[in-house]
Amino acid sequence: MPNDKKGQGGTYIPETAYLGTDGGPASAPAKADRPAVKQAKLVGEVAGSMPYNDTKPSEYDPAGAPPAGSVSPQFNDLAAASTPSEMNSNAKTGGAGPVKDGEYQDGSLDKDRAPPPEGPLTTNQGVLIADNQSSLKAGVRGPALLKDFILREKITHFDHERIPERIVHARGSGAHGFFECFDSLEHLTCAAPFAEKGKQTPVFVRFSTVAGERGSKDTARDVRGFAIKFYTDQGNWDLVANNMPVFFIQDAIKFPDLVHAVKPEPHHAMPQAASAHDTFWDFVSLMPESTHMLMWQMSDRAIPRSYRMMQGFGVHTFRFVTREGKATFVKFHLTPKLGTHSLVWDEAVKIAGADPDFHRRDLWEAIDAGEYPEWTFGV
């Protein structure tokens, strides 16, 4: 068949034109052998093998609402994490550890967790939904609609699954445990954890360095922090402590300046997880109040042997208040059961090269072996 159209850069051949092996015109193939027909037949076979959704046409019926679809199974009391069906305990993390005589140990906070209500699949706000696998569209083949709040909620949740790195205390490790009151402190405070002798309050403790980024080494010369969350009968109580009893500054307005000074220098991003650079020394040389803290930071206290062997201090003075309104100023001290032990500089440098996760691994393996860390919380 002769070419009937010319195009830029080549020759246009209509769909109905077929060329022979010699370049000349050839007769058209049988209809069943044409590529478009073969493709349509293949698509039809694949579609035919799929189960048919009888309710699909009704989704586009403007006169009626879509029928209810399947819902999720009933919630499990142990569900914990981002979805109602995700389990907190699995083969990788393991379950509860062995229980020793006279010890409180159940491996989790399950006994203190309020179980979610039983029911069908819902949005994060509790709106009943039959399906979170299909977007709301304009017509049969139209675009997704912004008024689909289920789609927006799911995508927004997905976008926020990575938490931005903390400015300070980015590098840390934590563990669940409990606080047991040795003696009632009702003469000092009405706070629930200290209400009666023997009372146990679940806690979560996070240990961390200050200056380093999330991927920095554990054994850097740095201040260490305790972030303690008490899950009390009166609500959650957060208590922050350091492993040194004093601090660099006495006015909170200077805190951003201190952090900027101790962070890596902006033009080359060095050093990581260390404070020995000009910006830091410029800052502390202009702050006589920092001298006391420098003595602690340059001592062995700045390189603990283990999180389990690290002393803690509330640093600030706190105020306890009784039910009658009587106030008492107090200091908090956390004394490790294993004693306070440190590394020397040469050890810290070698360990940093061999195992940057030294403190994290030590904490994990000790708990995994049943050697649970313990501190005496003193007031």
Secondary structure, 3 states (H helix, E strand, C coil): CCCCEEECCEEECCCCCCECCCCCECCCCCHHHCHHHHHHHHHHHHHHHCCCCCCCHHHHCCCCCCCCCCCCCCCCCCECCCCCCCECCCCCCCCCCCCCCCCCCCCCCHHHCCCCCCCCCECCCCCECCCCCCCCECCCCCCECCCCHHHHHHHHHHHCCCCCCCCCCCCEEEEEEEEECCCCCCCCCCCHHHCCCCCEEEEEEEEEECCCCCCCCCCCCCCEEEEEEEEECCEEEEEEEECCCCCCCCCHHHHHHHHHHHCCCCCCCCCCCCCCCHHHHHHHHCCHHHHHHHHHHCCHHHCECCHHHCCEECCCCEEEECCCCCEEEECCEEEECCCCCECCHHHHHHHHHHCCCHHHHHHHHHHHCCCCCCEEEEC
